[in-house]
Amino acid sequence: MDRMKKGMSQQELAMVSGTSRTYISRIENDRSDIELSTLRKIIETGLGKRMEIKIK
């Protein structure tokens, strides 16, 4: 998991990406659906990665 590789807690990721720690936990444990806009925010703002979607 990229969050753990970066040494970030769920709380830190939530604060940086503008979500809650419980929401990050639910996503990580497959207990919540996530909107693409929120996923992009977490990936790009929180983790510093780039998100690409390919449809084949």
N, CA and C atoms as a LAMMPS dump frame, in Angstrom:
ITEM: TIMESTEP
0
ITEM: NUMBER OF ATOMS
168
ITEM: BOX BOUNDS ff ff ff
-5.0000000000000000e+02 5.0000000000000000e+02
-5.0000000000000000e+02 5.0000000000000000e+02
-5.0000000000000000e+02 5.0000000000000000e+02
ITEM: ATOMS id mol type element x y z
1 1 1 N 0.842 -1.172 0
2 1 2 C 0 0 0
3 1 3 C 0.894 1.243 0
4 2 1 N 0.663 2.139 -0.93
5 2 2 C 1.501 3.327 -1.078
6 2 3 C 1.525 4.199 0.172
7 3 1 N 0.413 4.29 0.87
8 3 2 C 0.369 5.105 2.082
9 3 3 C 1.401 4.624 3.096
10 4 1 N 1.469 3.318 3.297
11 4 2 C 2.405 2.762 4.266
12 4 3 C 3.844 2.858 3.764
13 5 1 N 4.053 2.689 2.458
14 5 2 C 5.398 2.838 1.896
15 5 3 C 5.939 4.237 2.129
16 6 1 N 5.044 5.227 2.12
17 6 2 C 5.444 6.619 2.361
18 6 3 C 5.534 6.937 3.849
19 7 1 N 5.184 5.965 4.688
20 7 2 C 5.232 6.167 6.133
21 7 3 C 4.129 7.074 6.651
22 8 1 N 3.013 7.104 5.929
23 8 2 C 1.892 7.964 6.315
24 8 3 C 0.85 7.171 7.089
25 9 1 N 0.289 7.818 8.09
26 9 2 C -0.843 7.209 8.79
27 9 3 C -2.116 7.511 8.003
28 10 1 N -3.169 6.811 8.329
29 10 2 C -4.457 7.105 7.697
30 10 3 C -4.87 8.541 7.995
31 11 1 N -4.606 8.996 9.209
32 11 2 C -4.962 10.363 9.6
33 11 3 C -4.199 11.386 8.76
34 12 1 N -2.906 11.162 8.552
35 12 2 C -2.108 12.093 7.743
36 12 3 C -2.613 12.143 6.309
37 13 1 N -2.885 10.983 5.725
38 13 2 C -3.399 10.936 4.356
39 13 3 C -4.751 11.635 4.267
40 14 1 N -5.594 11.404 5.243
41 14 2 C -6.914 12.037 5.261
42 14 3 C -6.796 13.557 5.333
43 15 1 N -5.918 14.055 6.188
44 15 2 C -5.76 15.504 6.335
45 15 3 C -5.252 16.141 5.045
46 16 1 N -4.255 15.527 4.42
47 16 2 C -3.673 16.075 3.191
48 16 3 C -4.674 16.05 2.046
49 17 1 N -5.486 15.009 1.978
50 17 2 C -6.403 14.86 0.846
51 17 3 C -7.821 15.36 1.128
52 18 1 N -8.052 15.906 2.307
53 18 2 C -9.347 16.508 2.612
54 18 3 C -10.47 15.52 2.859
55 19 1 N -10.139 14.354 3.397
56 19 2 C -11.153 13.36 3.744
57 19 3 C -11.011 13.02 5.223
58 20 1 N -11.756 12.051 5.693
59 20 2 C -11.638 11.644 7.098
60 20 3 C -10.83 10.352 7.206
61 21 1 N -10.265 10.135 8.39
62 21 2 C -9.51 8.907 8.628
63 21 3 C -10.406 7.685 8.491
64 22 1 N -11.645 7.794 8.964
65 22 2 C -12.549 6.648 8.867
66 22 3 C -12.871 6.324 7.41
67 23 1 N -12.956 7.351 6.567
68 23 2 C -13.219 7.116 5.144
69 23 3 C -12.032 6.407 4.493
70 24 1 N -10.812 6.835 4.812
71 24 2 C -9.609 6.17 4.296
72 24 3 C -9.609 4.711 4.744
73 25 1 N -9.929 4.46 5.998
74 25 2 C -9.984 3.096 6.521
75 25 3 C -11.014 2.254 5.779
76 26 1 N -12.202 2.806 5.563
77 26 2 C -13.251 2.06 4.85
78 26 3 C -12.822 1.746 3.422
79 27 1 N -12.158 2.67 2.762
80 27 2 C -11.679 2.429 1.397
81 27 3 C -10.641 1.308 1.401
82 28 1 N -9.685 1.389 2.309
83 28 2 C -8.62 0.384 2.379
84 28 3 C -9.155 -1.004 2.704
85 29 1 N -10.263 -1.07 3.399
86 29 2 C -10.837 -2.36 3.791
87 29 3 C -12.019 -2.777 2.92
88 30 1 N -12.134 -2.16 1.736
89 30 2 C -13.203 -2.48 0.779
90 30 3 C -14.596 -2.394 1.396
91 31 1 N -14.812 -1.396 2.232
92 31 2 C -16.111 -1.218 2.871
93 31 3 C -16.822 0.047 2.398
94 32 1 N -16.285 0.658 1.337
95 32 2 C -16.897 1.888 0.843
96 32 3 C -16.651 2.028 -0.652
97 33 1 N -17.664 2.482 -1.358
98 33 2 C -17.478 2.868 -2.752
99 33 3 C -16.837 4.249 -2.745
100 34 1 N -16.103 4.548 -3.788
101 34 2 C -15.409 5.824 -3.837
102 34 3 C -15.653 6.493 -5.18
103 35 1 N -15.906 7.787 -5.16
104 35 2 C -16.076 8.534 -6.399
105 35 3 C -14.702 8.747 -7.035
106 36 1 N -14.678 8.783 -8.358
107 36 2 C -13.41 8.993 -9.057
108 36 3 C -12.738 10.293 -8.644
109 37 1 N -13.513 11.34 -8.44
110 37 2 C -12.927 12.626 -8.052
111 37 3 C -12.232 12.534 -6.691
112 38 1 N -12.816 11.781 -5.776
113 38 2 C -12.206 11.596 -4.46
114 38 3 C -10.971 10.722 -4.569
115 39 1 N -11.043 9.664 -5.35
116 39 2 C -9.891 8.795 -5.559
117 39 3 C -8.731 9.583 -6.151
118 40 1 N -9.032 10.414 -7.132
119 40 2 C -7.987 11.231 -7.76
120 40 3 C -7.35 12.169 -6.735
121 41 1 N -8.158 12.778 -5.906
122 41 2 C -7.651 13.697 -4.889
123 41 3 C -6.72 12.973 -3.919
124 42 1 N -7.117 11.78 -3.489
125 42 2 C -6.295 11.003 -2.556
126 42 3 C -4.987 10.596 -3.219
127 43 1 N -5.056 10.107 -4.453
128 43 2 C -3.858 9.645 -5.157
129 43 3 C -2.919 10.798 -5.487
130 44 1 N -3.455 11.863 -6.071
131 44 2 C -2.598 12.944 -6.545
132 44 3 C -2.172 13.898 -5.429
133 45 1 N -3.105 14.317 -4.594
134 45 2 C -2.776 15.26 -3.528
135 45 3 C -2.157 14.551 -2.332
136 46 1 N -2.775 13.451 -1.932
137 46 2 C -2.315 12.748 -0.738
138 46 3 C -1.046 11.95 -0.926
139 47 1 N -0.947 11.231 -2.051
140 47 2 C 0.187 10.335 -2.266
141 47 3 C 1.207 10.861 -3.266
142 48 1 N 0.88 11.954 -3.943
143 48 2 C 1.82 12.525 -4.906
144 48 3 C 2.02 11.675 -6.143
145 49 1 N 1.025 10.877 -6.473
146 49 2 C 1.075 10.017 -7.664
147 49 3 C 0.182 10.602 -8.745
148 50 1 N 0.266 10.043 -9.938
149 50 2 C -0.579 10.473 -11.047
150 50 3 C -1.578 9.367 -11.353
151 51 1 N -2.827 9.725 -11.549
152 51 2 C -3.856 8.741 -11.847
153 51 3 C -4.178 8.77 -13.333
154 52 1 N -4.183 7.602 -13.947
155 52 2 C -4.588 7.449 -15.343
156 52 3 C -5.645 6.367 -15.421
157 53 1 N -6.622 6.574 -16.268
158 53 2 C -7.654 5.565 -16.498
159 53 3 C -7.6 5.199 -17.965
160 54 1 N -7.439 3.911 -18.236
161 54 2 C -7.41 3.429 -19.618
162 54 3 C -8.594 2.511 -19.853
163 55 1 N -9.274 2.738 -20.936
164 55 2 C -10.386 1.878 -21.326
165 55 3 C -9.991 1.215 -22.628
166 56 1 N -10.005 -0.102 -22.639
167 56 2 C -9.596 -0.847 -23.839
168 56 3 C -10.747 -1.654 -24.36
